[in-house]
Amino acid sequence: MDTLAKWFLKTGFFLMLFGIILVLLKRHHPAGKLPGDLVLRSGRERLVLPFGTIGLGALVLTVYVNLLQRDRGNDS
């Protein structure tokens, strides 16, 4: 039960931190305009392929999951 409570606290803290980062990115550098994000325009249509944003999100989530596993002692 204690480990579940710690997991919820860590996850809540991570989500709060992620929300703050998103707010700051929106003010200073709009999300979806990172290097690697492609925007294709044809007339009035627009297609956005956010490869850079997806890569950054995957990197952040990988680090977070690895930190959770290290805390639990599952380094395998």
mmJSON file of the N, C-alpha and C atoms, coordinates in Angstrom:
{"data_MODEL":{"atom_site":{
"group_PDB":["ATOM","ATOM","ATOM","ATOM","ATOM","ATOM","ATOM","ATOM","ATOM","ATOM","ATOM","ATOM","ATOM","ATOM","ATOM","ATOM","ATOM","ATOM","ATOM","ATOM","ATOM","ATOM","ATOM","ATOM","ATOM","ATOM","ATOM","ATOM","ATOM","ATOM","ATOM","ATOM","ATOM","ATOM","ATOM","ATOM","ATOM","ATOM","ATOM","ATOM","ATOM","ATOM","ATOM","ATOM","ATOM","ATOM","ATOM","ATOM","ATOM","ATOM","ATOM","ATOM","ATOM","ATOM","ATOM","ATOM","ATOM","ATOM","ATOM","ATOM","ATOM","ATOM","ATOM","ATOM","ATOM","ATOM","ATOM","ATOM","ATOM","ATOM","ATOM","ATOM","ATOM","ATOM","ATOM","ATOM","ATOM","ATOM","ATOM","ATOM","ATOM","ATOM","ATOM","ATOM","ATOM","ATOM","ATOM","ATOM","ATOM","ATOM","ATOM","ATOM","ATOM","ATOM","ATOM","ATOM","ATOM","ATOM","ATOM","ATOM","ATOM","ATOM","ATOM","ATOM","ATOM","ATOM","ATOM","ATOM","ATOM","ATOM","ATOM","ATOM","ATOM","ATOM","ATOM","ATOM","ATOM","ATOM","ATOM","ATOM","ATOM","ATOM","ATOM","ATOM","ATOM","ATOM","ATOM","ATOM","ATOM","ATOM","ATOM","ATOM","ATOM","ATOM","ATOM","ATOM","ATOM","ATOM","ATOM","ATOM","ATOM","ATOM","ATOM","ATOM","ATOM","ATOM","ATOM","ATOM","ATOM","ATOM","ATOM","ATOM","ATOM","ATOM","ATOM","ATOM","ATOM","ATOM","ATOM","ATOM","ATOM","ATOM","ATOM","ATOM","ATOM","ATOM","ATOM","ATOM","ATOM","ATOM","ATOM","ATOM","ATOM","ATOM","ATOM","ATOM","ATOM","ATOM","ATOM","ATOM","ATOM","ATOM","ATOM","ATOM","ATOM","ATOM","ATOM","ATOM","ATOM","ATOM","ATOM","ATOM","ATOM","ATOM","ATOM","ATOM","ATOM","ATOM","ATOM","ATOM","ATOM","ATOM","ATOM","ATOM","ATOM","ATOM","ATOM","ATOM","ATOM","ATOM","ATOM","ATOM","ATOM","ATOM","ATOM","ATOM","ATOM","ATOM","ATOM","ATOM","ATOM","ATOM","ATOM","ATOM","ATOM","ATOM","ATOM","ATOM"],
"id":[1,2,3,4,5,6,7,8,9,10,11,12,13,14,15,16,17,18,19,20,21,22,23,24,25,26,27,28,29,30,31,32,33,34,35,36,37,38,39,40,41,42,43,44,45,46,47,48,49,50,51,52,53,54,55,56,57,58,59,60,61,62,63,64,65,66,67,68,69,70,71,72,73,74,75,76,77,78,79,80,81,82,83,84,85,86,87,88,89,90,91,92,93,94,95,96,97,98,99,100,101,102,103,104,105,106,107,108,109,110,111,112,113,114,115,116,117,118,119,120,121,122,123,124,125,126,127,128,129,130,131,132,133,134,135,136,137,138,139,140,141,142,143,144,145,146,147,148,149,150,151,152,153,154,155,156,157,158,159,160,161,162,163,164,165,166,167,168,169,170,171,172,173,174,175,176,177,178,179,180,181,182,183,184,185,186,187,188,189,190,191,192,193,194,195,196,197,198,199,200,201,202,203,204,205,206,207,208,209,210,211,212,213,214,215,216,217,218,219,220,221,222,223,224,225,226,227,228],
"type_symbol":["N","C","C","N","C","C","N","C","C","N","C","C","N","C","C","N","C","C","N","C","C","N","C","C","N","C","C","N","C","C","N","C","C","N","C","C","N","C","C","N","C","C","N","C","C","N","C","C","N","C","C","N","C","C","N","C","C","N","C","C","N","C","C","N","C","C","N","C","C","N","C","C","N","C","C","N","C","C","N","C","C","N","C","C","N","C","C","N","C","C","N","C","C","N","C","C","N","C","C","N","C","C","N","C","C","N","C","C","N","C","C","N","C","C","N","C","C","N","C","C","N","C","C","N","C","C","N","C","C","N","C","C","N","C","C","N","C","C","N","C","C","N","C","C","N","C","C","N","C","C","N","C","C","N","C","C","N","C","C","N","C","C","N","C","C","N","C","C","N","C","C","N","C","C","N","C","C","N","C","C","N","C","C","N","C","C","N","C","C","N","C","C","N","C","C","N","C","C","N","C","C","N","C","C","N","C","C","N","C","C","N","C","C","N","C","C","N","C","C","N","C","C","N","C","C","N","C","C"],
"label_atom_id":["N","CA","C","N","CA","C","N","CA","C","N","CA","C","N","CA","C","N","CA","C","N","CA","C","N","CA","C","N","CA","C","N","CA","C","N","CA","C","N","CA","C","N","CA","C","N","CA","C","N","CA","C","N","CA","C","N","CA","C","N","CA","C","N","CA","C","N","CA","C","N","CA","C","N","CA","C","N","CA","C","N","CA","C","N","CA","C","N","CA","C","N","CA","C","N","CA","C","N","CA","C","N","CA","C","N","CA","C","N","CA","C","N","CA","C","N","CA","C","N","CA","C","N","CA","C","N","CA","C","N","CA","C","N","CA","C","N","CA","C","N","CA","C","N","CA","C","N","CA","C","N","CA","C","N","CA","C","N","CA","C","N","CA","C","N","CA","C","N","CA","C","N","CA","C","N","CA","C","N","CA","C","N","CA","C","N","CA","C","N","CA","C","N","CA","C","N","CA","C","N","CA","C","N","CA","C","N","CA","C","N","CA","C","N","CA","C","N","CA","C","N","CA","C","N","CA","C","N","CA","C","N","CA","C","N","CA","C","N","CA","C","N","CA","C","N","CA","C","N","CA","C","N","CA","C","N","CA","C","N","CA","C","N","CA","C"],
"label_alt_id":[null,null,null,null,null,null,null,null,null,null,null,null,null,null,null,null,null,null,null,null,null,null,null,null,null,null,null,null,null,null,null,null,null,null,null,null,null,null,null,null,null,null,null,null,null,null,null,null,null,null,null,null,null,null,null,null,null,null,null,null,null,null,null,null,null,null,null,null,null,null,null,null,null,null,null,null,null,null,null,null,null,null,null,null,null,null,null,null,null,null,null,null,null,null,null,null,null,null,null,null,null,null,null,null,null,null,null,null,null,null,null,null,null,null,null,null,null,null,null,null,null,null,null,null,null,null,null,null,null,null,null,null,null,null,null,null,null,null,null,null,null,null,null,null,null,null,null,null,null,null,null,null,null,null,null,null,null,null,null,null,null,null,null,null,null,null,null,null,null,null,null,null,null,null,null,null,null,null,null,null,null,null,null,null,null,null,null,null,null,null,null,null,null,null,null,null,null,null,null,null,null,null,null,null,null,null,null,null,null,null,null,null,null,null,null,null,null,null,null,null,null,null,null,null,null,null,null,null],
"label_comp_id":["MET","MET","MET","ASP","ASP","ASP","THR","THR","THR","LEU","LEU","LEU","ALA","ALA","ALA","LYS","LYS","LYS","TRP","TRP","TRP","PHE","PHE","PHE","LEU","LEU","LEU","LYS","LYS","LYS","THR","THR","THR","GLY","GLY","GLY","PHE","PHE","PHE","PHE","PHE","PHE","LEU","LEU","LEU","MET","MET","MET","LEU","LEU","LEU","PHE","PHE","PHE","GLY","GLY","GLY","ILE","ILE","ILE","ILE","ILE","ILE","LEU","LEU","LEU","VAL","VAL","VAL","LEU","LEU","LEU","LEU","LEU","LEU","LYS","LYS","LYS","ARG","ARG","ARG","HIS","HIS","HIS","HIS","HIS","HIS","PRO","PRO","PRO","ALA","ALA","ALA","GLY","GLY","GLY","LYS","LYS","LYS","LEU","LEU","LEU","PRO","PRO","PRO","GLY","GLY","GLY","ASP","ASP","ASP","LEU","LEU","LEU","VAL","VAL","VAL","LEU","LEU","LEU","ARG","ARG","ARG","SER","SER","SER","GLY","GLY","GLY","ARG","ARG","ARG","GLU","GLU","GLU","ARG","ARG","ARG","LEU","LEU","LEU","VAL","VAL","VAL","LEU","LEU","LEU","PRO","PRO","PRO","PHE","PHE","PHE","GLY","GLY","GLY","THR","THR","THR","ILE","ILE","ILE","GLY","GLY","GLY","LEU","LEU","LEU","GLY","GLY","GLY","ALA","ALA","ALA","LEU","LEU","LEU","VAL","VAL","VAL","LEU","LEU","LEU","THR","THR","THR","VAL","VAL","VAL","TYR","TYR","TYR","VAL","VAL","VAL","ASN","ASN","ASN","LEU","LEU","LEU","LEU","LEU","LEU","GLN","GLN","GLN","ARG","ARG","ARG","ASP","ASP","ASP","ARG","ARG","ARG","GLY","GLY","GLY","ASN","ASN","ASN","ASP","ASP","ASP","SER","SER","SER"],
"label_asym_id":["A","A","A","A","A","A","A","A","A","A","A","A","A","A","A","A","A","A","A","A","A","A","A","A","A","A","A","A","A","A","A","A","A","A","A","A","A","A","A","A","A","A","A","A","A","A","A","A","A","A","A","A","A","A","A","A","A","A","A","A","A","A","A","A","A","A","A","A","A","A","A","A","A","A","A","A","A","A","A","A","A","A","A","A","A","A","A","A","A","A","A","A","A","A","A","A","A","A","A","A","A","A","A","A","A","A","A","A","A","A","A","A","A","A","A","A","A","A","A","A","A","A","A","A","A","A","A","A","A","A","A","A","A","A","A","A","A","A","A","A","A","A","A","A","A","A","A","A","A","A","A","A","A","A","A","A","A","A","A","A","A","A","A","A","A","A","A","A","A","A","A","A","A","A","A","A","A","A","A","A","A","A","A","A","A","A","A","A","A","A","A","A","A","A","A","A","A","A","A","A","A","A","A","A","A","A","A","A","A","A","A","A","A","A","A","A","A","A","A","A","A","A","A","A","A","A","A","A"],
"label_entity_id":["1","1","1","1","1","1","1","1","1","1","1","1","1","1","1","1","1","1","1","1","1","1","1","1","1","1","1","1","1","1","1","1","1","1","1","1","1","1","1","1","1","1","1","1","1","1","1","1","1","1","1","1","1","1","1","1","1","1","1","1","1","1","1","1","1","1","1","1","1","1","1","1","1","1","1","1","1","1","1","1","1","1","1","1","1","1","1","1","1","1","1","1","1","1","1","1","1","1","1","1","1","1","1","1","1","1","1","1","1","1","1","1","1","1","1","1","1","1","1","1","1","1","1","1","1","1","1","1","1","1","1","1","1","1","1","1","1","1","1","1","1","1","1","1","1","1","1","1","1","1","1","1","1","1","1","1","1","1","1","1","1","1","1","1","1","1","1","1","1","1","1","1","1","1","1","1","1","1","1","1","1","1","1","1","1","1","1","1","1","1","1","1","1","1","1","1","1","1","1","1","1","1","1","1","1","1","1","1","1","1","1","1","1","1","1","1","1","1","1","1","1","1","1","1","1","1","1","1"],
"label_seq_id":[1,1,1,2,2,2,3,3,3,4,4,4,5,5,5,6,6,6,7,7,7,8,8,8,9,9,9,10,10,10,11,11,11,12,12,12,13,13,13,14,14,14,15,15,15,16,16,16,17,17,17,18,18,18,19,19,19,20,20,20,21,21,21,22,22,22,23,23,23,24,24,24,25,25,25,26,26,26,27,27,27,28,28,28,29,29,29,30,30,30,31,31,31,32,32,32,33,33,33,34,34,34,35,35,35,36,36,36,37,37,37,38,38,38,39,39,39,40,40,40,41,41,41,42,42,42,43,43,43,44,44,44,45,45,45,46,46,46,47,47,47,48,48,48,49,49,49,50,50,50,51,51,51,52,52,52,53,53,53,54,54,54,55,55,55,56,56,56,57,57,57,58,58,58,59,59,59,60,60,60,61,61,61,62,62,62,63,63,63,64,64,64,65,65,65,66,66,66,67,67,67,68,68,68,69,69,69,70,70,70,71,71,71,72,72,72,73,73,73,74,74,74,75,75,75,76,76,76],
"pdbx_PDB_ins_code":[null,null,null,null,null,null,null,null,null,null,null,null,null,null,null,null,null,null,null,null,null,null,null,null,null,null,null,null,null,null,null,null,null,null,null,null,null,null,null,null,null,null,null,null,null,null,null,null,null,null,null,null,null,null,null,null,null,null,null,null,null,null,null,null,null,null,null,null,null,null,null,null,null,null,null,null,null,null,null,null,null,null,null,null,null,null,null,null,null,null,null,null,null,null,null,null,null,null,null,null,null,null,null,null,null,null,null,null,null,null,null,null,null,null,null,null,null,null,null,null,null,null,null,null,null,null,null,null,null,null,null,null,null,null,null,null,null,null,null,null,null,null,null,null,null,null,null,null,null,null,null,null,null,null,null,null,null,null,null,null,null,null,null,null,null,null,null,null,null,null,null,null,null,null,null,null,null,null,null,null,null,null,null,null,null,null,null,null,null,null,null,null,null,null,null,null,null,null,null,null,null,null,null,null,null,null,null,null,null,null,null,null,null,null,null,null,null,null,null,null,null,null,null,null,null,null,null,null],
"Cartn_x":[0.824,0.0,0.867,1.978,2.868,3.494,3.848,4.455,3.444,2.185,1.152,0.964,0.982,0.85,2.027,3.229,4.409,4.305,3.812,3.677,2.698,1.553,0.574,1.155,1.926,2.539,3.535,4.363,5.351,4.674,3.647,2.935,2.226,1.614,0.962,1.953,3.11,4.146,4.628,4.829,5.276,4.244,2.965,1.924,1.847,2.02,2.02,3.216,4.382,5.579,5.421,4.854,4.626,3.648,2.617,1.666,2.315,3.182,3.897,4.798,5.481,6.349,5.532,4.367,3.521,3.066,2.72,2.306,3.464,4.667,5.827,6.172,6.061,6.337,5.333,4.094,3.065,3.338,3.826,4.12,5.351,6.387,7.668,7.949,7.505,7.765,6.586,5.661,4.445,4.748,4.08,4.25,3.833,4.525,4.245,5.146,6.005,6.936,8.373,8.62,9.969,10.716,12.052,12.795,12.391,12.131,11.684,10.19,9.435,7.996,7.777,6.973,6.711,5.295,5.164,3.849,3.756,2.8,2.599,1.329,1.449,0.293,-0.004,-1.278,-1.724,-3.04,-2.962,-4.174,-4.653,-5.902,-6.47,-6.26,-5.685,-5.496,-4.1,-4.011,-2.731,-2.609,-1.446,-1.165,0.055,-0.086,1.006,1.502,2.808,3.448,4.462,4.082,4.927,5.987,6.914,7.936,8.836,9.224,10.075,9.38,8.118,7.349,7.145,6.865,6.688,7.995,9.104,10.411,10.735,10.451,10.7,9.818,8.547,7.648,8.091,8.546,9.025,10.265,11.146,12.357,12.011,11.111,10.712,10.035,9.136,8.458,9.421,10.406,11.396,12.21,12.645,13.404,12.542,11.28,10.384,10.169,9.906,9.677,10.944,12.107,13.359,13.599,13.256,13.395,12.446,11.225,10.289,10.803,11.345,11.855,13.065,13.906,15.087,14.671,13.633,13.142,12.58,11.958,11.362,12.394,13.592,14.631,14.562,13.832,13.712,14.628,15.918,16.873,17.081,16.233,16.42,15.874],
"Cartn_y":[-1.193,0.0,1.256,1.2,2.35,2.653,1.6,1.824,2.403,2.012,2.565,4.057,4.443,5.859,6.659,6.112,6.796,6.931,5.889,5.937,7.034,7.129,8.175,9.568,9.737,11.035,11.412,10.465,10.741,11.026,10.264,10.481,11.834,12.19,13.495,14.636,14.485,15.511,15.637,14.503,14.521,15.202,14.895,15.519,17.024,17.439,18.865,19.556,18.936,19.485,19.548,18.506,18.465,19.56,19.804,20.874,22.246,22.469,23.746,23.926,22.865,22.937,23.251,22.636,22.92,24.377,24.932,26.338,27.241,26.953,27.769,27.635,26.434,26.246,26.999,27.031,27.721,29.22,29.769,31.204,31.551,30.756,31.119,30.419,29.214,28.45,27.514,27.887,27.081,25.614,24.727,23.299,22.991,22.063,21.723,22.456,23.312,24.029,23.748,22.574,22.171,21.743,21.741,21.208,19.755,19.406,18.061,17.966,18.978,19.013,19.507,18.785,19.145,19.68,20.757,21.318,21.383,20.643,20.622,21.392,22.366,23.192,23.021,22.941,22.872,23.631,24.854,25.673,26.019,25.646,25.936,24.794,23.7,22.54,22.559,21.972,21.916,20.56,19.937,18.664,18.864,18.558,18.731,17.351,17.125,15.877,16.226,16.085,16.561,15.544,15.199,14.205,14.672,15.934,16.46,16.45,16.837,16.857,15.441,14.501,13.106,12.546,12.868,12.409,12.953,14.231,14.838,14.203,13.98,13.332,11.921,11.173,9.806,9.811,10.771,10.872,11.182,12.122,12.493,11.316,10.625,9.479,8.328,8.114,7.062,7.345,8.584,8.952,8.772,9.177,9.048,7.586,6.73,5.31,4.677,5.036,4.495,4.943,6.179,6.639,5.894,5.622,4.843,3.431,2.804,1.442,1.408,2.411,2.453,2.578,3.38,3.529,2.219,1.445,0.176,-0.929,-0.71,-1.726,-2.718,-2.418,-3.3,-2.801,-3.053,-2.572,-3.565,-4.559,-5.563,-5.12],
"Cartn_z":[0.0,0.0,0.0,0.731,0.818,-0.541,-1.292,-2.603,-3.59,-3.466,-4.342,-4.068,-2.801,-2.445,-2.986,-2.878,-3.419,-4.932,-5.58,-7.035,-7.445,-6.733,-7.041,-6.804,-5.733,-5.465,-6.556,-6.956,-8.006,-9.337,-9.653,-10.913,-10.903,-9.794,-9.684,-9.809,-9.173,-9.282,-10.719,-11.388,-12.781,-13.673,-13.488,-14.301,-14.056,-12.809,-12.5,-13.161,-13.071,-13.699,-15.214,-15.792,-17.238,-17.663,-16.867,-17.165,-17.127,-16.142,-16.057,-17.271,-17.672,-18.848,-20.093,-20.233,-21.393,-21.421,-20.26,-20.203,-20.614,-20.111,-20.47,-21.945,-22.489,-23.912,-24.771,-24.348,-25.131,-25.18,-24.089,-24.053,-24.879,-24.777,-25.377,-26.7,-26.843,-28.066,-28.279,-29.131,-29.286,-29.596,-28.896,-29.148,-30.576,-31.199,-32.584,-33.554,-33.037,-33.899,-33.482,-32.956,-32.6,-33.857,-33.804,-34.949,-35.19,-36.401,-36.734,-36.973,-36.584,-36.854,-38.282,-39.024,-40.417,-40.562,-41.319,-41.638,-43.152,-43.717,-45.164,-45.483,-46.391,-46.76,-48.239,-48.55,-49.938,-50.027,-50.503,-50.564,-49.175,-48.881,-47.559,-46.574,-47.014,-46.138,-45.529,-44.331,-43.633,-42.947,-43.071,-42.417,-41.528,-40.241,-39.288,-38.879,-39.017,-38.598,-37.502,-36.23,-35.129,-34.687,-35.574,-35.238,-34.094,-34.087,-33.019,-31.668,-31.646,-30.402,-29.864,-30.753,-30.341,-29.787,-30.438,-29.96,-28.583,-28.364,-27.057,-25.984,-26.306,-25.349,-25.009,-26.011,-25.778,-24.894,-25.111,-24.294,-22.84,-22.626,-21.265,-20.566,-21.255,-20.643,-20.361,-21.226,-20.999,-19.746,-19.59,-18.392,-17.149,-17.213,-16.062,-15.673,-16.644,-16.353,-15.792,-16.326,-15.803,-14.368,-14.048,-12.666,-11.736,-12.186,-11.371,-11.135,-12.171,-12.022,-11.102,-11.177,-10.32,-8.863,-8.584,-7.215,-6.683,-7.552,-7.131,-7.038,-7.566,-7.511,-8.644,-9.707,-10.87,-11.973,-11.866,-12.862,-13.988,-14.114,-15.165,-16.479],
"occupancy":[1.0,1.0,1.0,1.0,1.0,1.0,1.0,1.0,1.0,1.0,1.0,1.0,1.0,1.0,1.0,1.0,1.0,1.0,1.0,1.0,1.0,1.0,1.0,1.0,1.0,1.0,1.0,1.0,1.0,1.0,1.0,1.0,1.0,1.0,1.0,1.0,1.0,1.0,1.0,1.0,1.0,1.0,1.0,1.0,1.0,1.0,1.0,1.0,1.0,1.0,1.0,1.0,1.0,1.0,1.0,1.0,1.0,1.0,1.0,1.0,1.0,1.0,1.0,1.0,1.0,1.0,1.0,1.0,1.0,1.0,1.0,1.0,1.0,1.0,1.0,1.0,1.0,1.0,1.0,1.0,1.0,1.0,1.0,1.0,1.0,1.0,1.0,1.0,1.0,1.0,1.0,1.0,1.0,1.0,1.0,1.0,1.0,1.0,1.0,1.0,1.0,1.0,1.0,1.0,1.0,1.0,1.0,1.0,1.0,1.0,1.0,1.0,1.0,1.0,1.0,1.0,1.0,1.0,1.0,1.0,1.0,1.0,1.0,1.0,1.0,1.0,1.0,1.0,1.0,1.0,1.0,1.0,1.0,1.0,1.0,1.0,1.0,1.0,1.0,1.0,1.0,1.0,1.0,1.0,1.0,1.0,1.0,1.0,1.0,1.0,1.0,1.0,1.0,1.0,1.0,1.0,1.0,1.0,1.0,1.0,1.0,1.0,1.0,1.0,1.0,1.0,1.0,1.0,1.0,1.0,1.0,1.0,1.0,1.0,1.0,1.0,1.0,1.0,1.0,1.0,1.0,1.0,1.0,1.0,1.0,1.0,1.0,1.0,1.0,1.0,1.0,1.0,1.0,1.0,1.0,1.0,1.0,1.0,1.0,1.0,1.0,1.0,1.0,1.0,1.0,1.0,1.0,1.0,1.0,1.0,1.0,1.0,1.0,1.0,1.0,1.0,1.0,1.0,1.0,1.0,1.0,1.0,1.0,1.0,1.0,1.0,1.0,1.0],
"B_iso_or_equiv":[0.0,0.0,0.0,0.0,0.0,0.0,0.0,0.0,0.0,0.0,0.0,0.0,0.0,0.0,0.0,0.0,0.0,0.0,0.0,0.0,0.0,0.0,0.0,0.0,0.0,0.0,0.0,0.0,0.0,0.0,0.0,0.0,0.0,0.0,0.0,0.0,0.0,0.0,0.0,0.0,0.0,0.0,0.0,0.0,0.0,0.0,0.0,0.0,0.0,0.0,0.0,0.0,0.0,0.0,0.0,0.0,0.0,0.0,0.0,0.0,0.0,0.0,0.0,0.0,0.0,0.0,0.0,0.0,0.0,0.0,0.0,0.0,0.0,0.0,0.0,0.0,0.0,0.0,0.0,0.0,0.0,0.0,0.0,0.0,0.0,0.0,0.0,0.0,0.0,0.0,0.0,0.0,0.0,0.0,0.0,0.0,0.0,0.0,0.0,0.0,0.0,0.0,0.0,0.0,0.0,0.0,0.0,0.0,0.0,0.0,0.0,0.0,0.0,0.0,0.0,0.0,0.0,0.0,0.0,0.0,0.0,0.0,0.0,0.0,0.0,0.0,0.0,0.0,0.0,0.0,0.0,0.0,0.0,0.0,0.0,0.0,0.0,0.0,0.0,0.0,0.0,0.0,0.0,0.0,0.0,0.0,0.0,0.0,0.0,0.0,0.0,0.0,0.0,0.0,0.0,0.0,0.0,0.0,0.0,0.0,0.0,0.0,0.0,0.0,0.0,0.0,0.0,0.0,0.0,0.0,0.0,0.0,0.0,0.0,0.0,0.0,0.0,0.0,0.0,0.0,0.0,0.0,0.0,0.0,0.0,0.0,0.0,0.0,0.0,0.0,0.0,0.0,0.0,0.0,0.0,0.0,0.0,0.0,0.0,0.0,0.0,0.0,0.0,0.0,0.0,0.0,0.0,0.0,0.0,0.0,0.0,0.0,0.0,0.0,0.0,0.0,0.0,0.0,0.0,0.0,0.0,0.0,0.0,0.0,0.0,0.0,0.0,0.0],
"pdbx_formal_charge":[null,null,null,null,null,null,null,null,null,null,null,null,null,null,null,null,null,null,null,null,null,null,null,null,null,null,null,null,null,null,null,null,null,null,null,null,null,null,null,null,null,null,null,null,null,null,null,null,null,null,null,null,null,null,null,null,null,null,null,null,null,null,null,null,null,null,null,null,null,null,null,null,null,null,null,null,null,null,null,null,null,null,null,null,null,null,null,null,null,null,null,null,null,null,null,null,null,null,null,null,null,null,null,null,null,null,null,null,null,null,null,null,null,null,null,null,null,null,null,null,null,null,null,null,null,null,null,null,null,null,null,null,null,null,null,null,null,null,null,null,null,null,null,null,null,null,null,null,null,null,null,null,null,null,null,null,null,null,null,null,null,null,null,null,null,null,null,null,null,null,null,null,null,null,null,null,null,null,null,null,null,null,null,null,null,null,null,null,null,null,null,null,null,null,null,null,null,null,null,null,null,null,null,null,null,null,null,null,null,null,null,null,null,null,null,null,null,null,null,null,null,null,null,null,null,null,null,null],
"auth_seq_id":[1,1,1,2,2,2,3,3,3,4,4,4,5,5,5,6,6,6,7,7,7,8,8,8,9,9,9,10,10,10,11,11,11,12,12,12,13,13,13,14,14,14,15,15,15,16,16,16,17,17,17,18,18,18,19,19,19,20,20,20,21,21,21,22,22,22,23,23,23,24,24,24,25,25,25,26,26,26,27,27,27,28,28,28,29,29,29,30,30,30,31,31,31,32,32,32,33,33,33,34,34,34,35,35,35,36,36,36,37,37,37,38,38,38,39,39,39,40,40,40,41,41,41,42,42,42,43,43,43,44,44,44,45,45,45,46,46,46,47,47,47,48,48,48,49,49,49,50,50,50,51,51,51,52,52,52,53,53,53,54,54,54,55,55,55,56,56,56,57,57,57,58,58,58,59,59,59,60,60,60,61,61,61,62,62,62,63,63,63,64,64,64,65,65,65,66,66,66,67,67,67,68,68,68,69,69,69,70,70,70,71,71,71,72,72,72,73,73,73,74,74,74,75,75,75,76,76,76],
"auth_comp_id":["MET","MET","MET","ASP","ASP","ASP","THR","THR","THR","LEU","LEU","LEU","ALA","ALA","ALA","LYS","LYS","LYS","TRP","TRP","TRP","PHE","PHE","PHE","LEU","LEU","LEU","LYS","LYS","LYS","THR","THR","THR","GLY","GLY","GLY","PHE","PHE","PHE","PHE","PHE","PHE","LEU","LEU","LEU","MET","MET","MET","LEU","LEU","LEU","PHE","PHE","PHE","GLY","GLY","GLY","ILE","ILE","ILE","ILE","ILE","ILE","LEU","LEU","LEU","VAL","VAL","VAL","LEU","LEU","LEU","LEU","LEU","LEU","LYS","LYS","LYS","ARG","ARG","ARG","HIS","HIS","HIS","HIS","HIS","HIS","PRO","PRO","PRO","ALA","ALA","ALA","GLY","GLY","GLY","LYS","LYS","LYS","LEU","LEU","LEU","PRO","PRO","PRO","GLY","GLY","GLY","ASP","ASP","ASP","LEU","LEU","LEU","VAL","VAL","VAL","LEU","LEU","LEU","ARG","ARG","ARG","SER","SER","SER","GLY","GLY","GLY","ARG","ARG","ARG","GLU","GLU","GLU","ARG","ARG","ARG","LEU","LEU","LEU","VAL","VAL","VAL","LEU","LEU","LEU","PRO","PRO","PRO","PHE","PHE","PHE","GLY","GLY","GLY","THR","THR","THR","ILE","ILE","ILE","GLY","GLY","GLY","LEU","LEU","LEU","GLY","GLY","GLY","ALA","ALA","ALA","LEU","LEU","LEU","VAL","VAL","VAL","LEU","LEU","LEU","THR","THR","THR","VAL","VAL","VAL","TYR","TYR","TYR","VAL","VAL","VAL","ASN","ASN","ASN","LEU","LEU","LEU","LEU","LEU","LEU","GLN","GLN","GLN","ARG","ARG","ARG","ASP","ASP","ASP","ARG","ARG","ARG","GLY","GLY","GLY","ASN","ASN","ASN","ASP","ASP","ASP","SER","SER","SER"],
"auth_asym_id":["A","A","A","A","A","A","A","A","A","A","A","A","A","A","A","A","A","A","A","A","A","A","A","A","A","A","A","A","A","A","A","A","A","A","A","A","A","A","A","A","A","A","A","A","A","A","A","A","A","A","A","A","A","A","A","A","A","A","A","A","A","A","A","A","A","A","A","A","A","A","A","A","A","A","A","A","A","A","A","A","A","A","A","A","A","A","A","A","A","A","A","A","A","A","A","A","A","A","A","A","A","A","A","A","A","A","A","A","A","A","A","A","A","A","A","A","A","A","A","A","A","A","A","A","A","A","A","A","A","A","A","A","A","A","A","A","A","A","A","A","A","A","A","A","A","A","A","A","A","A","A","A","A","A","A","A","A","A","A","A","A","A","A","A","A","A","A","A","A","A","A","A","A","A","A","A","A","A","A","A","A","A","A","A","A","A","A","A","A","A","A","A","A","A","A","A","A","A","A","A","A","A","A","A","A","A","A","A","A","A","A","A","A","A","A","A","A","A","A","A","A","A","A","A","A","A","A","A"],
"auth_atom_id":["N","CA","C","N","CA","C","N","CA","C","N","CA","C","N","CA","C","N","CA","C","N","CA","C","N","CA","C","N","CA","C","N","CA","C","N","CA","C","N","CA","C","N","CA","C","N","CA","C","N","CA","C","N","CA","C","N","CA","C","N","CA","C","N","CA","C","N","CA","C","N","CA","C","N","CA","C","N","CA","C","N","CA","C","N","CA","C","N","CA","C","N","CA","C","N","CA","C","N","CA","C","N","CA","C","N","CA","C","N","CA","C","N","CA","C","N","CA","C","N","CA","C","N","CA","C","N","CA","C","N","CA","C","N","CA","C","N","CA","C","N","CA","C","N","CA","C","N","CA","C","N","CA","C","N","CA","C","N","CA","C","N","CA","C","N","CA","C","N","CA","C","N","CA","C","N","CA","C","N","CA","C","N","CA","C","N","CA","C","N","CA","C","N","CA","C","N","CA","C","N","CA","C","N","CA","C","N","CA","C","N","CA","C","N","CA","C","N","CA","C","N","CA","C","N","CA","C","N","CA","C","N","CA","C","N","CA","C","N","CA","C","N","CA","C","N","CA","C","N","CA","C","N","CA","C","N","CA","C","N","CA","C","N","CA","C"],
"pdbx_PDB_model_num":[1,1,1,1,1,1,1,1,1,1,1,1,1,1,1,1,1,1,1,1,1,1,1,1,1,1,1,1,1,1,1,1,1,1,1,1,1,1,1,1,1,1,1,1,1,1,1,1,1,1,1,1,1,1,1,1,1,1,1,1,1,1,1,1,1,1,1,1,1,1,1,1,1,1,1,1,1,1,1,1,1,1,1,1,1,1,1,1,1,1,1,1,1,1,1,1,1,1,1,1,1,1,1,1,1,1,1,1,1,1,1,1,1,1,1,1,1,1,1,1,1,1,1,1,1,1,1,1,1,1,1,1,1,1,1,1,1,1,1,1,1,1,1,1,1,1,1,1,1,1,1,1,1,1,1,1,1,1,1,1,1,1,1,1,1,1,1,1,1,1,1,1,1,1,1,1,1,1,1,1,1,1,1,1,1,1,1,1,1,1,1,1,1,1,1,1,1,1,1,1,1,1,1,1,1,1,1,1,1,1,1,1,1,1,1,1,1,1,1,1,1,1,1,1,1,1,1,1]
}}}
